[in-house]
Amino acid sequence: MPRLRKGTGASEPDPGLGAPAGVGEDWEWSQIIDIRKAEGKRYVGWLRFPKEDPVAIPPTYVLHLGLNRKACRVRRTGGVVHGIQIDDRPLQRWWPTASPSDTARRIDTSGLRAEEQALIRLGHADGLAYLRLRESVIADPESVAVQQRLLVAGRLPGDYDLRGERQLLDHLVRVAGRSPLRGLSRGELVASLLAEVETPLRIRQGTRRTCGAAVVQMLLARNSPPEYVRIVSELAMPRGLARLVGGETLQRDPGSEQGDESGRSLSSRLIQAAFMEFANLGDDYDPAADENIRPDGSRYAGLFFDQIHRLLEAVTGIGFEKRDVNGTSTWSMLTGAAGVLRRGNLVPVLMDRKKAGHYVLLEALEPQRVRLIDPWGRETGMARRDFEQRLLAVAFPKLPNPLLAFLRRMGT
């Protein structure tokens, strides 16, 4: 039996005892530690093993404060816990539901074992953060499932934002734990961010003429999810200010926090209006009328290509090269775009659509066809000949010249 630590009355496992009698060699002594309250009446905890970092107990085990510092027997393979016994009896397990009341419909449990394994690999601090995020979305079955898929896919804790400050999981937890502007739903904000981080194709312009802003939003959510979450969360706060990696400040546009019938998510309403206001170079964007107003009172819809170019550089912090039909051949535009596509990036494109400009993302350039991502929230394609005829402008990151870089290193 485990030894008792003198003066504490707590049960302390003895690493030298080996496997308990009558139990296979894959069982080992451990101790349950650091039990904390999670969502609803649930608790989370960790297992202590000799000379190892604490291992998260899978969320399907029923824990309570009375188990803290309790000695136990654990069976695990490759670091994944398969069974826990206390006093020769298995620790009770439960299957998570979509509500703390345990009466709501159950989430899909097909990926539960994979989630358990991924949660264990997260480690102590990130595991706690993951469970805090779960607590904030537990009443929304879809958000629970999205969070689970992000974890299993290895996208949590995720990369750092463009400023190198926090990872994706940290930003999501911050959104879930902060109070947004009065009138905004924190649950709705977290749900929309989770969905758009997992699938940027869910971002759409809706019935608004914000295709250019939506394209930059999709590009940001795809290339740097933590930066996307950071910017949207700052816009949702009472101050409504987000510092961009390029050094400039993005400001929430008054009125964008109010619901409309555009068919967009809360995060899309906030960031698209802010992008429009930032990019229009001194003009005023009216989110209700969906128009930019010049100082002389004249109005126009959407954004010009120079404005989109400015927005791209400010949001990403890198230089973008722009080519349009006024000074560049179609062949030159497509050649530059092809180089970017080969590196796995998307290319913002301005096309002629019924005598009006429309921004899309170029996804693939094939001999006979092209594949596009439309900010109406869909993937589409068209004949390459038609695409070339309607192409107006492209923008792509400036790539370093290998020859110039070599000459600089040689000191010439």
ZASELUM-405299 format. One record per residue (C-alpha): x, y, z; residue in one letter. Coordinates in steps of 0.1 Angstrom, whole numbers, plus 2048, in hexadecimal, padded with zeros to 3 digits. Example, Ala and Ser with C-alpha at 12.3 -4.5 7.8 and 13.67 -1.06 7.14 Angstrom:
2
[[87B 7D3 84E] 'a']
[[889 7F5 847] 's']
***
This chain:
412
[[800 800 800] 'm']
[[80B 824 7FB] 'p']
[[81E 834 818] 'r']
[[810 850 82C] 'l']
[[823 871 82E] 'r']
[[829 879 853] 'k']
[[816 897 860] 'g']
[[7FF 89A 842] 't']
[[7E8 87B 843] 'g']
[[7EA 87D 81D] 'a']
[[7F0 85E 809] 's']
[[812 85F 7F6] 'e']
[[81B 846 7DB] 'p']
[[83C 834 7DF] 'd']
[[84D 832 7BD] 'p']
[[862 814 7CA] 'g']
[[843 7FE 7D0] 'l']
[[840 7F4 7AB] 'g']
[[81F 7E7 79D] 'a']
[[805 7DD 7B6] 'p']
[[7FF 7B8 7BC] 'a']
[[7E7 7A8 7A4] 'g']
[[7EA 7C5 78C] 'v']
[[7FD 7C4 76B] 'g']
[[81F 7D5 766] 'e']
[[80F 7F1 753] 'd']
[[7FF 7FF 773] 'w']
[[814 817 788] 'e']
[[810 82B 7A8] 'w']
[[807 850 7A5] 's']
[[7F5 86B 7B9] 'q']
[[7D9 882 7B0] 'i']
[[7E2 8A6 7B5] 'i']
[[7D7 8CA 7AF] 'd']
[[7B1 8C3 7AC] 'i']
[[79F 8E2 7A0] 'r']
[[77C 8EC 798] 'k']
[[774 8EC 773] 'a']
[[752 8F2 761] 'e']
[[732 8EC 774] 'g']
[[738 8D2 78F] 'k']
[[756 8C3 77E] 'r']
[[779 8C2 78B] 'y']
[[79B 8BD 77A] 'v']
[[7BB 8B0 788] 'g']
[[7DE 8A2 780] 'w']
[[7F2 883 787] 'l']
[[814 884 797] 'r']
[[82E 86B 78D] 'f']
[[852 869 798] 'p']
[[86A 87F 784] 'k']
[[84F 88A 76C] 'e']
[[83B 8AA 767] 'd']
[[816 8A7 772] 'p']
[[800 894 75A] 'v']
[[7DC 8A0 755] 'a']
[[7C1 889 75F] 'i']
[[7AA 883 741] 'p']
[[78A 897 744] 'p']
[[774 878 744] 't']
[[77D 86F 768] 'y']
[[767 87B 784] 'v']
[[77B 88E 79D] 'l']
[[773 8A0 7BE] 'h']
[[788 8B3 7D7] 'l']
[[789 895 7EF] 'g']
[[7A0 883 7D6] 'l']
[[7BB 89E 7D8] 'n']
[[7DD 88E 7E1] 'r']
[[7CD 86B 7DF] 'k']
[[7E4 84E 7D6] 'a']
[[7D8 83B 7B7] 'c']
[[7E3 821 79E] 'r']
[[7E5 82C 77A] 'v']
[[7E7 819 759] 'r']
[[7F5 82C 73C] 'r']
[[805 826 71A] 't']
[[81B 83F 70A] 'g']
[[811 859 724] 'g']
[[7EC 854 71D] 'v']
[[7D8 84B 73C] 'v']
[[7C0 82D 736] 'h']
[[7B6 825 75A] 'g']
[[7B7 833 77E] 'i']
[[7B1 81E 79D] 'q']
[[7AD 82A 7C1] 'i']
[[7AC 80F 7DD] 'd']
[[7A9 7F4 7C2] 'd']
[[78A 804 7B3] 'r']
[[789 816 791] 'p']
[[784 83B 792] 'l']
[[761 844 785] 'q']
[[75F 852 762] 'r']
[[745 867 750] 'w']
[[73F 873 72C] 'w']
[[73E 899 728] 'p']
[[71E 8AA 71E] 't']
[[719 8CB 70E] 'a']
[[70B 8DA 72E] 's']
[[716 8DB 752] 'p']
[[6F4 8CF 75C] 's']
[[6FC 8AD 74A] 'd']
[[6D9 8AE 73B] 't']
[[6E2 8BE 719] 'a']
[[6E9 8A8 6FB] 'r']
[[70B 897 6FC] 'r']
[[728 8A3 6E6] 'i']
[[737 88C 6CD] 'd']
[[74D 874 6E1] 't']
[[75E 864 6C3] 's']
[[77C 87B 6C8] 'g']
[[77B 87A 6ED] 'l']
[[799 861 6F1] 'r']
[[7AD 876 6D9] 'a']
[[7A4 895 6ED] 'e']
[[7AF 884 70D] 'e']
[[7D1 87B 6FE] 'q']
[[7D6 89E 6F0] 'a']
[[7CC 8AE 711] 'l']
[[7E6 89A 723] 'i']
[[801 8A5 70B] 'r']
[[7F8 8CA 711] 'l']
[[807 8C9 733] 'g']
[[7FC 8D9 754] 'h']
[[7F8 8FE 74C] 'a']
[[7EA 8FA 729] 'd']
[[7D3 8DF 735] 'g']
[[7C4 8F6 74F] 'l']
[[7C0 911 734] 'a']
[[7AF 8F8 71D] 'y']
[[796 8EE 738] 'l']
[[78F 913 740] 'r']
[[786 919 71C] 'l']
[[770 8FA 71C] 'r']
[[75E 907 73A] 'e']
[[756 927 728] 's']
[[746 915 70A] 'v']
[[737 8F7 71B] 'i']
[[713 902 714] 'a']
[[71A 903 6EE] 'd']
[[71F 8E0 6E0] 'p']
[[72D 8ED 6BF] 'e']
[[748 901 6D0] 's']
[[751 8E4 6E7] 'v']
[[756 8CE 6C8] 'a']
[[76A 8E9 6B6] 'v']
[[781 8ED 6D4] 'q']
[[786 8C7 6D5] 'q']
[[78E 8C5 6B0] 'r']
[[7A8 8E1 6B3] 'l']
[[7B9 8CF 6D0] 'l']
[[7B9 8AD 6BF] 'v']
[[7C7 8BD 69F] 'a']
[[7E4 8CB 6B2] 'g']
[[7DA 8EF 6AE] 'r']
[[7D9 8F6 6D3] 'l']
[[7EB 906 6E5] 'p']
[[7F4 912 6C2] 'g']
[[80D 92C 6B4] 'd']
[[815 94E 6C3] 'y']
[[805 96D 6B6] 'd']
[[818 984 69F] 'l']
[[825 998 6BC] 'r']
[[833 978 6CC] 'g']
[[820 97D 6ED] 'e']
[[806 962 6F0] 'r']
[[7FB 941 6E0] 'q']
[[7D9 93A 6D1] 'l']
[[7CC 928 6F0] 'l']
[[7D7 945 707] 'd']
[[7C4 95E 6F1] 'h']
[[7A4 948 6F0] 'l']
[[7A5 945 716] 'v']
[[7AA 96A 71A] 'r']
[[78B 971 704] 'v']
[[777 958 719] 'a']
[[782 968 73A] 'g']
[[77E 98D 732] 'r']
[[75F 9A3 731] 's']
[[758 9B2 70F] 'p']
[[747 9D2 706] 'l']
[[724 9D4 716] 'r']
[[70B 9C5 6FF] 'g']
[[723 9AC 6F0] 'l']
[[71F 987 6F7] 's']
[[740 977 703] 'r']
[[733 954 6FB] 'g']
[[72A 95F 6D8] 'e']
[[74C 96F 6D3] 'l']
[[75F 950 6DF] 'v']
[[749 939 6C9] 'a']
[[74E 94E 6AA] 's']
[[774 950 6AF] 'l']
[[777 92A 6B5] 'l']
[[763 923 695] 'a']
[[777 93B 680] 'e']
[[798 930 68D] 'v']
[[790 90C 685] 'e']
[[781 914 663] 't']
[[789 937 655] 'p']
[[771 92F 638] 'l']
[[755 937 651] 'r']
[[75F 95B 64F] 'i']
[[748 96E 638] 'r']
[[73F 991 62D] 'q']
[[71A 989 62E] 'g']
[[704 9A3 61E] 't']
[[71E 9BF 624] 'r']
[[736 9CC 60A] 'r']
[[754 9C4 61F] 't']
[[764 9A9 609] 'c']
[[786 9B9 60B] 'g']
[[786 9BB 631] 'a']
[[778 997 633] 'a']
[[795 98B 61C] 'v']
[[7AF 99A 634] 'v']
[[79C 98B 651] 'q']
[[79C 968 641] 'm']
[[7C1 96B 639] 'l']
[[7C9 975 65D] 'l']
[[7B4 95A 66D] 'a']
[[7C5 940 656] 'r']
[[7E9 94B 659] 'n']
[[7E9 957 67E] 's']
[[7CB 94B 692] 'p']
[[7D9 959 6B3] 'p']
[[7DE 97B 6A4] 'e']
[[7BA 97A 696] 'y']
[[7AC 971 6B9] 'v']
[[7C1 98C 6C9] 'r']
[[7B5 9A8 6B2] 'i']
[[790 99E 6B4] 'v']
[[791 99A 6DA] 's']
[[7A1 9BD 6DE] 'e']
[[786 9CC 6C8] 'l']
[[76B 9BC 6DD] 'a']
[[778 9CB 6FD] 'm']
[[76A 9EC 70B] 'p']
[[788 A01 6FD] 'r']
[[785 9F1 6DB] 'g']
[[7AA 9F6 6D1] 'l']
[[7C1 9DC 6C2] 'a']
[[7E6 9E3 6BC] 'r']
[[7F0 9D4 69B] 'l']
[[812 9C3 696] 'v']
[[81B 9DE 67D] 'g']
[[819 9F8 699] 'g']
[[7F8 A08 690] 'e']
[[7D8 A07 6A4] 't']
[[7B7 9F7 699] 'l']
[[798 A06 6A9] 'q']
[[775 9F7 6AD] 'r']
[[75D A0A 696] 'd']
[[73F A17 6AA] 'p']
[[720 A03 6A1] 'g']
[[732 9E4 696] 's']
[[72A 9D3 6B7] 'e']
[[705 9D5 6B0] 'q']
[[6F4 9B8 6A0] 'g']
[[6E9 9BB 67C] 'd']
[[6DA 9A4 662] 'e']
[[6F9 9A0 64E] 's']
[[6FD 97B 656] 'g']
[[720 980 665] 'r']
[[72E 975 686] 's']
[[735 98D 6A3] 'l']
[[75A 98B 69D] 's']
[[756 992 678] 's']
[[740 9B0 67E] 'r']
[[75A 9BF 696] 'l']
[[779 9B9 681] 'i']
[[76B 9C0 65F] 'q']
[[75E 9E2 669] 'a']
[[77F 9EA 67B] 'a']
[[792 9E0 65C] 'f']
[[77C 9F6 646] 'm']
[[781 A14 65C] 'e']
[[7A7 A0E 65E] 'f']
[[7AC A09 639] 'a']
[[797 A26 62B] 'n']
[[7B3 A40 632] 'l']
[[7A0 A5B 644] 'g']
[[77D A54 637] 'd']
[[762 A49 64F] 'd']
[[752 A26 64D] 'y']
[[72E A24 656] 'd']
[[726 A00 660] 'p']
[[700 A06 65F] 'a']
[[701 A13 63B] 'a']
[[71F 9FE 631] 'd']
[[72F A1B 620] 'e']
[[74E A31 623] 'n']
[[748 A56 626] 'i']
[[762 A6F 619] 'r']
[[768 A91 62A] 'p']
[[754 AA1 60E] 'd']
[[736 A8B 615] 'g']
[[739 A75 5F7] 's']
[[736 A50 5FC] 'r']
[[744 A2F 5EE] 'y']
[[741 A0A 5F7] 'a']
[[75C 9F1 5FD] 'g']
[[782 9F8 5FD] 'l']
[[79A A01 5E1] 'f']
[[7B8 9EC 5DA] 'f']
[[7D0 A05 5E9] 'd']
[[7BC A04 609] 'q']
[[7BD 9DE 60B] 'i']
[[7E2 9DF 605] 'h']
[[7E7 9F7 623] 'r']
[[7D1 9E0 638] 'l']
[[7E4 9C1 62F] 'l']
[[806 9D0 639] 'e']
[[7F9 9DE 65A] 'a']
[[7E8 9BE 665] 'v']
[[804 9A6 65B] 't']
[[822 9BC 662] 'g']
[[833 9B3 641] 'i']
[[836 9C4 61F] 'g']
[[81E 9BB 603] 'f']
[[823 9C0 5DE] 'e']
[[805 9CB 5CA] 'k']
[[801 9C6 5A5] 'r']
[[7E3 9D2 591] 'd']
[[7D8 9D3 56C] 'v']
[[7E1 9F8 569] 'n']
[[806 9F2 56C] 'g']
[[80C 9CD 56A] 't']
[[804 9B1 552] 's']
[[7ED 994 55B] 't']
[[80A 97D 556] 'w']
[[81F 990 570] 's']
[[803 990 589] 'm']
[[7FE 96A 585] 'l']
[[823 962 586] 't']
[[826 975 5A7] 'g']
[[807 964 5B5] 'a']
[[814 942 5AB] 'a']
[[833 946 5BF] 'g']
[[81F 94E 5DE] 'v']
[[807 931 5D9] 'l']
[[825 919 5D6] 'r']
[[82E 922 5FA] 'r']
[[80C 919 606] 'g']
[[7FE 93C 60A] 'n']
[[7DF 94C 5FD] 'l']
[[7DE 96B 5E6] 'v']
[[7C5 988 5EA] 'p']
[[7B7 98F 5C8] 'v']
[[7A0 9AB 5BB] 'l']
[[789 9A0 59F] 'm']
[[76F 9B0 589] 'd']
[[74D 9A5 592] 'r']
[[72F 9B4 57F] 'k']
[[742 9D5 57A] 'k']
[[74B 9D6 59F] 'a']
[[76A 9CA 5B1] 'g']
[[769 9AB 5C8] 'h']
[[785 99E 5DE] 'y']
[[78C 979 5E1] 'v']
[[7A9 963 5EB] 'l']
[[7BB 94F 5D0] 'l']
[[7C1 92C 5DD] 'e']
[[7CE 919 5BE] 'a']
[[7D9 922 59B] 'l']
[[7D5 904 583] 'e']
[[7DB 903 55E] 'p']
[[7B6 903 556] 'q']
[[7A5 90E 576] 'r']
[[7AA 923 595] 'v']
[[79D 91D 5B8] 'r']
[[791 93A 5CD] 'l']
[[784 941 5F0] 'i']
[[768 959 5EF] 'd']
[[760 96F 60E] 'p']
[[73C 964 60A] 'w']
[[748 946 61D] 'g']
[[74E 92D 601] 'r']
[[769 91D 5EC] 'e']
[[763 920 5C7] 't']
[[775 91C 5A5] 'g']
[[774 92A 582] 'm']
[[785 925 561] 'a']
[[7A8 935 560] 'r']
[[7A0 948 540] 'r']
[[782 959 551] 'd']
[[797 960 570] 'f']
[[7B2 971 55C] 'e']
[[799 987 54A] 'q']
[[789 992 56B] 'r']
[[7AA 997 57E] 'l']
[[7B0 9BB 58A] 'l']
[[7CB 9B9 5A5] 'a']
[[7DE 9A2 5BC] 'v']
[[7F2 9A7 5DC] 'a']
[[80C 990 5EA] 'f']
[[828 991 604] 'p']
[[849 99F 5F8] 'k']
[[861 982 5F5] 'l']
[[887 988 5FB] 'p']
[[89D 987 5DC] 'n']
[[8B6 96A 5E1] 'p']
[[8D0 97B 5CC] 'l']
[[8CE 99B 5DF] 'l']
[[8D0 989 600] 'a']
[[8EF 976 5F4] 'f']
[[900 996 5EA] 'l']
[[8F9 9A6 60B] 'r']
[[908 989 61E] 'r']
[[927 98C 607] 'm']
[[929 9B1 610] 'g']
[[926 9BE 5EC] 't']
***
